[in-house]
Amino acid sequence: MIAKTVSFDVYFGHKTLDFLVENTGRINYGARIGDRKGIVGNVTYEMHAMTNWSMWSIPLKNVSSLPFSPLTSPTVEIPKFFRGKFQVPSNMTSPQDTFLRLDGWNKGQAFMNDFNLGRYWPVAGPQKTLYVPATVLKPHPQWNELVIFELIASPCGTDLSHCEVSLVDTPILGATTSIGAEGCGHQQDCY
């Protein structure tokens, strides 16, 4: 097990500390087989074990039921769920397979009409797009709902105009890349 130390400031009167632990998979071969994830020991502060704390999962089976509020400020706290709605063009007799391109988004998960499209992490690769099967899209004039759960940083600018994605007709695939400070800090922290 690898012990991690995280430094943070405690402000007067603030009594809540939240952790978001992401499960990015397991290593099932070699020296690190049995790779444990998450909080696997005591959480301590000033060498005292923290007690009376709760743990819960984020409900990802029905993301459309999550409460959403409009973005009204250029300050967007992360992690955050983002939601957008769109219609398939009226000249299409039925939806077609497509690919979700998330330029400017950093790392997270995407859902189309409550269907989990998968994780995206363009800086790590290899894929830069997520496959969207035609069967999860609703035909015109119905509305489709895209939900993005962003973990690192959104592309939303100060005028909120950059909170966008693209649907493209071909996938963008590439090679796996080495992850540097822009991706998640130290490479060992990414696993």
C-alpha positions in Angstrom: 0.0 0.0 0.0 1.2 3.5 -0.8 0.5 6.1 1.9 -0.5 9.5 0.6 -0.2 12.8 2.4 -2.3 15.7 1.3 -1.7 19.2 2.7 -4.6 21.6 3.0 -5.6 24.8 4.9 -8.3 24.8 7.5 -10.2 28.0 7.8 -11.9 29.2 11.0 -15.4 27.9 11.3 -15.1 25.5 8.4 -15.8 22.0 9.7 -16.4 19.8 6.6 -13.7 18.0 4.7 -14.9 16.2 1.5 -12.9 13.6 -0.4 -13.7 12.4 -3.9 -12.1 9.0 -4.5 -12.2 7.9 -8.1 -11.9 4.2 -9.1 -9.9 4.1 -12.3 -9.5 0.4 -12.4 -7.2 -2.3 -11.0 -3.9 -3.8 -11.9 -4.4 -7.5 -12.2 -0.9 -8.7 -13.1 2.8 -8.4 -12.0 4.2 -7.0 -8.8 1.2 -4.7 -8.0 -1.5 -7.4 -8.3 -4.1 -6.9 -5.7 -3.9 -3.1 -6.3 -6.1 -1.5 -3.6 -8.0 1.7 -4.3 -9.6 4.3 -2.3 -9.3 5.1 1.4 -7.8 1.9 2.7 -6.7 3.0 6.2 -7.2 5.8 8.8 -7.8 9.3 7.7 -5.8 11.4 10.1 -5.4 15.1 10.9 -2.6 16.3 13.1 -1.8 12.7 13.8 -5.3 12.0 15.1 -7.6 9.5 13.4 -10.7 11.2 12.1 -13.9 9.4 13.3 -17.7 9.9 12.8 -17.4 10.4 9.1 -19.6 9.1 6.3 -18.9 7.6 2.9 -21.4 7.5 0.0 -21.3 6.7 -3.7 -22.3 9.2 -6.4 -25.5 7.8 -8.1 -24.4 7.3 -11.7 -27.3 5.0 -12.8 -29.8 7.7 -13.3 -27.9 11.0 -13.8 -30.9 12.8 -15.2 -32.5 12.7 -11.8 -29.6 14.8 -10.3 -30.5 18.3 -9.3 -29.0 20.8 -11.8 -28.9 24.6 -11.6 -28.0 27.0 -14.4 -24.4 28.3 -14.6 -24.6 31.9 -13.5 -21.0 32.6 -12.6 -17.7 32.1 -14.4 -16.4 30.5 -11.1 -17.2 26.8 -11.6 -16.4 24.5 -8.6 -15.0 21.1 -9.6 -15.9 18.3 -9.5 -19.3 19.2 -11.1 -22.0 17.7 -13.2 -22.9 19.6 -16.4 -26.0 19.1 -18.4 -26.9 20.1 -21.9 -29.8 19.3 -24.2 -30.0 19.1 -28.0 -32.2 17.8 -30.8 -31.1 15.6 -33.7 -31.4 17.6 -36.9 -34.9 17.6 -38.3 -33.7 16.4 -41.8 -32.5 13.1 -40.3 -35.0 10.3 -40.6 -33.4 8.5 -37.7 -30.4 9.1 -35.4 -27.0 7.8 -36.6 -24.0 6.5 -34.7 -21.8 9.4 -33.7 -18.8 10.3 -31.6 -18.7 12.8 -28.7 -15.6 15.1 -28.9 -14.8 16.9 -25.6 -12.2 19.5 -26.6 -11.3 21.6 -23.6 -12.7 19.1 -21.0 -10.1 17.3 -18.9 -11.2 14.1 -17.2 -14.5 12.6 -16.3 -17.5 10.6 -17.5 -20.1 11.3 -20.1 -23.7 10.1 -20.2 -26.2 10.4 -23.1 -29.9 10.0 -22.1 -28.7 8.1 -18.9 -26.5 5.8 -21.0 -23.0 5.7 -19.7 -20.7 6.5 -22.7 -17.6 6.0 -20.6 -14.7 7.9 -19.2 -12.8 10.6 -21.1 -9.3 11.7 -20.3 -7.9 13.3 -23.5 -4.5 14.1 -22.1 -3.9 10.4 -21.3 -5.6 9.0 -24.4 -5.7 6.9 -26.3 -9.1 8.0 -27.6 -10.1 11.6 -27.9 -13.8 10.8 -28.6 -16.5 8.6 -27.1 -18.7 6.4 -29.2 -22.4 7.3 -29.1 -24.6 4.5 -30.5 -27.6 5.6 -32.6 -29.8 3.5 -30.3 -29.3 5.9 -27.3 -30.2 9.0 -29.3 -33.8 10.2 -29.5 -35.1 11.2 -32.9 -36.3 14.7 -33.8 -38.3 16.5 -32.3 -37.4 14.8 -28.9 -34.7 16.3 -26.8 -31.5 14.4 -26.0 -29.7 15.0 -22.7 -25.9 15.0 -22.3 -24.5 14.9 -18.8 -20.8 15.4 -18.1 -19.2 14.7 -14.8 -15.9 16.7 -14.9 -13.3 16.0 -12.3 -10.4 18.4 -13.0 -11.4 21.6 -14.9 -14.1 22.6 -17.3 -13.5 24.7 -20.4 -16.1 27.2 -19.2 -14.7 30.7 -19.7 -15.6 33.9 -17.9 -18.5 34.5 -20.2 -19.6 30.8 -19.9 -19.5 30.5 -23.7 -17.0 27.6 -23.9 -19.1 25.0 -22.1 -19.6 23.0 -25.3 -18.9 19.6 -26.9 -19.1 18.4 -30.5 -20.7 15.4 -32.1 -18.6 14.2 -35.0 -19.0 11.4 -37.6 -15.5 9.8 -37.2 -13.6 8.7 -34.1 -10.3 10.4 -33.1 -8.1 7.7 -31.9 -4.4 8.0 -30.8 -1.7 6.5 -28.9 -1.4 6.4 -25.1 0.7 9.3 -23.9 2.8 9.9 -20.8 0.9 11.9 -18.2 2.6 15.0 -16.8 1.7 17.7 -14.3 -1.2 18.9 -16.5 -3.0 15.6 -16.2 -2.9 14.6 -12.6 0.3 15.6 -10.9 2.7 12.7 -10.4 2.3 9.7 -12.7 2.0 7.3 -9.7 -1.1 9.3 -8.5 -2.9 8.5 -11.7 -3.3 4.8 -11.1 
